[in-house]
């Protein structure tokens, strides 16, 4: 067995592990990054690729998202990965939806958000991709960005290895941690500290500690269209009323409770499956559409056609695009905390730190959290 040495080991090359490796290497640490698969294949590539600060609560979490946004821009400049500063639009087609947006926009300056309420008559300045009949207004936020998640993981890993002196071991499972040593099938590494960033695969290392943690798993379903013809552009990432009931940023709005009551009464299937709707566009012109939220300890591997049908039905209430043909359908699974916290960071033993539980906001929050953890 080969003997190797580094300052820090990071286990898991999803977006959380990549973020930890990036900030550790930026501090001059010699880092080794392990990923049991031949490439990142889990939740970090099965998402919208959206960096979504406007969905985060004011203060600490919004600031963390904005720091992540800054790092994404740095990485895009260094690697050439797709990173479009599209901004976002929350669309309101009902009075109770508009009431939430009005309340949020009024409080936004004092809460640190960079957004404004747009009258329905002015929506054409921002996008040509929505149905204007019945539109009552929209919330415009310039802070949201779209990256290509399938490109990003590979591009960042390559940058870490080639430009930041990180040793990357894809296709290499960590079989055991007994500091100062880490063992894989072929190597033994001597390290000073370890960060375990295993995402939904949290039963393998430190299973007892994870079993005691307030974690559950979430399954989401998503779809992608074929490329839009004629270089048609979505413009800002789009969402509508259901999204107001999903993101924590809107929980402070007193007008949200009656809106949730209406959703429960009029759209019970959407509430049952945790459906809200985001639409983004990648550099190839494809639209990414989703998603749903099922919670549990594990899931059937089969996607539910009824969920995708509900998603598409709601999409057609506001999206106006030239091409709706679906070329891909998939699901992802990520860990989510049950105690209302935004992340799970703890030490199961000296010099080992577990970083997990960002609840589907990894693209938005990981780089900011990693920056906080790396002193």
Steps between C-alpha positions, in 0.01 A plus 500: 500500500640838395568757772396860427477823698289817493388769742128442452278230350157584357266206446236555232540698178148634478458874521554509879825304477620707208427819693693375803796392286501835318510714812749273678733509200453877478642520853810311389403159635612186320169326431402153384143463372333158489190404299378141495344537153688563177347849495239697690166332420265589786306810601780737400434431131126433526380853565414826330847644529344801667677720752194642676577764767149649494361179649719521810399662827630851563831546677736205545356272233458769235855617568624141470323465166651823372848385598435176312389707203830687508697174504299359210596806297865452592487136394321582177772750411771247583348194331268626227200317644158636415388764750220729383386791716138464396321629808156364583131584479234387746172530311164575663175413323274518807435780750626300798825422316548868420433590863795283610726655238392853601571430866836340422607782265402768752718342769782403263724809533506476877570127483789538256335352189565652158159466332198700390136454412427527126155606374345256256509761224882516521575127493599513133817686598618190685370201305298397195462146634183527706128524445391851588124435518399524864847599621472734797868573563839346558797519733826567316827401664832543316706276729412154367739316271483187286793261475510167319514242782607215272793707378581673828601202714746370242638846420556588865665166576734548203584853615573379852736234369676697229517850651466459877716194569210289630541124462171366361412134537187414305380140514653469844291413805633575846481174692591630842614800702740450789685825530761588409433239231236453231484176305375427149530181297847589375635776722548613856504877554638679804306823558449755776124544454204369303180651362225248424265640232306189405161647412218247493750215544525558873464139615856397404731706721401573861161326463415517872558874515296559187220277631475728802500816287172672401528400133261360245524455125315691232426373151432755226385451141615720214488525120688664216379609157682472172689820399277793424505594128633819347714594801183573698588621849309451823670797661464503879435173679126475556275389783142570605267495798578151630863598553397757760393212726830317450786738579577612855550862391123550478416342837517839671213633284171514690315470169651155437268306733178565305682419176609164642142438613378556143762264358394233750134541405531545122823315414526211749700276267764767458527534877505121546800455270676823604485642148607849417641609167829646384605532138857572392686481168849367444757603240371239256159669498329218692242582767528326836162459671405384849463397771328288768588395856437157650647427843599175666787266596513359145299494178379283218731543200202569273387853422132589522342608172227684689758733657653594166150557360420739784826686448437542127139603556608779731782600265249561221313753714784749461777386261487602136777319314533377140593141592370284784626158389652316798823318423599396854331412827685413820496515876752602761529428871649730759512515881283750686497596865181450701577753773469815290875561483675584174804273525644213700857567610640295788807308611449128568860479621801727533613658171208353303220733385179390333343755264155406375129577503464810282161379383521550125674838521851370445561695182392817678666456838795258487778740408386755758478239774841357410650848520361535853637162609851546361689740722 
